[in-house]
Amino acid sequence: MDRGNCTRRELLGLVAAGAVAGQLPRSARSADNARMATRRIPGTDDAVPVIGMGSSNTFDVGSGSAEREPLREVLRHFTAAGGSIVDTSPMYGRSEEVLGDLFSELGLRPKIWLATKVWTRGREAGAEQIADSMRKLRADRLELLQIHNLLDWREHVPTLRGMKDAGKLRFTGITHYRADAHEDVEHVLRAEKFDWVQINYSLAEREAERSLFPFCQERGIAVMANRPFADGELFERTRGKSLPPWAAEIGCASWAQYLLRFAASHPAITCVIPATAKPRHMQDNAAAGSAPLPDARQRARMAEYFATL
């Protein structure tokens, strides 16, 4: 989701005007010049950038040039800043088709670490949906295929295993977006081996810290964080509020960076996937991944300050 536009526009305007930028380190001001932090995928020698990109409610557009041009710029900024993980789903309208078209048009597929999902009941229906997703994405191989919201997960596991064995899939995963499903997610992870889990995590939704994150760290499961802005709720909470005077110390030039850097800096997190259809917001989001990320002391300070808003 991409809400709270006024707050982000005002803050980015201040940065551009020099009201904030003069006090901030270079890494917090420019995604193009920042070195994006990476995290190793557990069980591998591969590292991925901590800021990825979601596509829910952002890439579901038509074929018109005017509709797609901002999305072209979003992808250009994303990859120029070092981003690679793009997450989508067949439940996101035309997002898979639009992404596939734009990857091809811009020649970006070699730079993209592509994740999508299966979201239907029945093994045969699932296999058909996966094949359709890969056709729309113009992909003959996926980095990650996830069982969306645990739907009929037992039926889809054999299909995902078969794809891995055939070299069409690198990693398997499951997803959910609600805290009340975390117990079910952990139960599935105990019953079946998955490489990744995608779950909600933000300063407003920290429930995963209690049990799910420690479990994933113990078992070597990569974690992708969705809803880092709590579906826009956090921008409503920060609207009109000032960043803390020590924002420069943690590399933050905007509230979006503050929120993303908090989420990305949890040791269990492999990457965070904010979604946006606005190029300037993508630049802001990408800059949030600059290294080094906040440490445990700084994270505690960020949470304490946020609680006072």
N, C-alpha and C positions, 0 to 999 in steps of 0.2 A: 504494500500500500504506500501511497505517496501523499500524505496529508500534512497539515501544518505548514503550508507553503508560505504564508506571510512571515512567520517567524524565521524560516530559513532564508527567505529573500532578504529580510531586514539584516540578518546577521552577515550574510554573504556580502551585502552592500557595504556594511561597515568595514569588512575586511578589505574590499576593493578600494574603499575610500582611504584606507590607512589608519582608521581609528583603532583597529585591533591588531592589524598585521605587524605594526612596528614593534609590538611586544612579544610576537610569537616566533618560534623557531621556523626555519625554512621548511622543515618537514611537515609542519602543520598547515602551511599556506598553499602548497603546490603539489597536487597529485603527480604532475608530470616530472617533478624533480625529487619526489620522495622515494625512498626505498621501501617498498611494501613488505611488511613482515610476512613470514611464511611459517607454516606448521607442518611437521612431518605426519603423513598418514600412518597411523599405527600399523605395525607389521610389515612396513615397506621402507625403502630408502627414498621414497618420493616425498617432496614437500609442495604444498599448495599455498597460494596467497590467502591471507586471513579474511579479506573482503571479497566475497563473491557477489552474484547478482541473481535475485529472484525475478519472476516474470508474471506473477499473479496480478491481474487487473492493470497491467501496464503494456503488454505486447499483444493483447487481444484487439487488434485493429483490422481495418480493411486493407485493400491493395493500393489505395491511392497514395501518390507520392507525398502529399501534404501530411497524411497521417503517419507515414513511415519515416519521414526525414528526421524528426526528433529522435526516433529510436536508432536510426543509423548513427547519429551523433553520440547517443548514449553508449552504444557498443564501441565506437571509436575511442571515446574517453576511457571507457572501462579497460580495454586492452592496452591502450597507450600507458595507463597507470600501472600496468602489470597484472591486472585482474585476469582470471581465466575461468573460474567455476561459474557456470550458468545453469540454474535450476528451473525446470519447467514441469508441465503436467498436461495430460489430455483433458483434465477438468478446467484448464485455464482458457477455454474458448479457442481462438485461433492462434494462440501464442506459439505452439510448436511450429505451425506452418510459417508464421511470420519470422520466427527465429531462423528456421531453415533457409528461407529465402534470403534473409539479410546476411547470414553467414556466407552463403554462396556468392552473393553479389559483392560483398566486401572482402572476400578471400580470407575470412577469419577462422574457418573451421580448424586449421592446424593449431591455433592459439587457444582454442576453447576446450575446457574440461567439462564435458556435457553430461548433465544429469536429468533424467526424467522419471516418470512413475507409471505404474499400472494401477488402474482404479476401476475395477469392475468385478463381478462375481463369475466364477467358473474358470476352469483351466483353459478351455478352448477359447472362450471370449477374451481372456487375458492375453493369450498368445496373439490373437488377432489384433487386439488393441496395441500391443507392443510393436507389432509389425507396422501398423498404421502410423504410430508415433515416429518410428525410425524413417519411414517414407517421408513424412512431413518434415522431419528434421534433416533429411538428406544425409542420413548417417548410416553407415554399414557396421558401426561399432559404437558402443556407449561406454563412457567411463563409469557411470553409476546408474543403476536401475533400482527404484525404490517401490515398495508396496505402500501405496498411499493410504494413510489413516488406518493401517492394519487390515484393510478390507479383504476378506477371504484369503488371508495370507498363506494358510497351509496349502491351498490349491495352486498358488503362484510360485511357491518355492521350487518345485521341480523344473518349471520353465526357466527360472533365473539360473539354476544350477546348470541346466543344459546349455544356456547361452554362454556361461563362463567356460564350460568345457569346450565349446565350439570356437572360442576366441572372439565372440561378439560382445562380450561384457567383461569389464575389469572388476567392478565391485557391486555387491548387493546391499540393499538397505531397506529400512522401514521408516515411516514418518508418522507424526501426529502434530497437532498444533494447540492442544488444550492440556492444561495441567491436570485435569481430572482423568486423563488417559495415561499418565506417566506410569502408574502401577501396571496397567495392561501392557505398555511398551516394554517395561522391564521383564514382565512375565514371558513375552514373546522372545526377548533376547536371551533368556535363560533356556528356552525350549529349542531354539534354532540359532545357528551361527550366522550372523550378518556382519558385514564389514563396516557399515555406516548406520547411524540413526540421525534422523532430522527431527528436531523438537523445538518448541517455543522457548525463548530465553531473552530476557531484557531486564532493565532495572525495575520494571513493574511486575515481571513474571519470573521470579527466581526459584520457583519450586524445584526445578531440576537439580539444584545444588544439593538438595537433601539426600537423595538416594541414587537417582539416575546417573548423574555425572560421576560420582565415585565408582559406581558399578561399571560404567563405560571405561573409565581409566584403568580399573583393575583388569578388565577383560580385553583391553586393547581395541576398543571400538571407536572409530572416528565419529565426531559429532558436528553436524551442520545446524546452526541456529537460525530458525525462522522467527518472524514477528519481533525483530529487534527494536521496533518503535511501538510495539503493542498495538498494531493496527491504527497508528496515528494518535493513540491516547497520550503518549508521552510528549508530543508536540503541543497538545492542548494544555498539558500540565506546565510546560516550560514557556508557554507564550507570554511575552512581555517580561520574562525574568532574565536576570543577568547571569552570565557564566561566572563561576567563582573567580576571584582575582588571581588564583594560581593556575588558571586554565593553561597558560603557556607551559607550565612545568609538566603537564601530562599530554602535551601536543594537541590541544583542542582549540580550534578557531570558531566552532559553531556547536550548537546543541546536538546536531546530527552526529558530529564527530565524537562528542562526549558520550552519547548513548552507544554508538557503535564500538568505540574503543573499550568501553566497559564490558560489553558482551564478548568482544573478540579476545580480551585479555584473560578470560577464565582459562585455566590450564587444561580443562577438558575439551574446550572448543577447538575444532580444526578450522572452521570457517563460518562466517556470518553472511546471510544472503538478503540484504535489503533490496527492495524493488523500487524502481523509479522509471518514469517516462520522460524525465526532464534532464537534459544534458548538464545543466549547472548543478543539479542535485547529485548526479553521478560523479562529477568532479569532487564535490564535497564528501560524498560517501567514500570514494577511493582514497582520498587524503587521510581518512580515518584509519587506514591500515598502515600508516607509516611506522617504521621501527625506531626505537623500541616501544613496545606496548606497556601500559601501566603495570607496575608490580603489585604485590599483595597489599602493601601499605597504601599505595595510591588508589587502588580499587576500593579499599575501605573508606578512604577519604571521599571518594566520588559518591559512594552510596550514602554516606552520612550527609553530604551536602544536598543530594537529591531529595532525601527524606524531609528536608526543611522547606521545600518548595510548596 
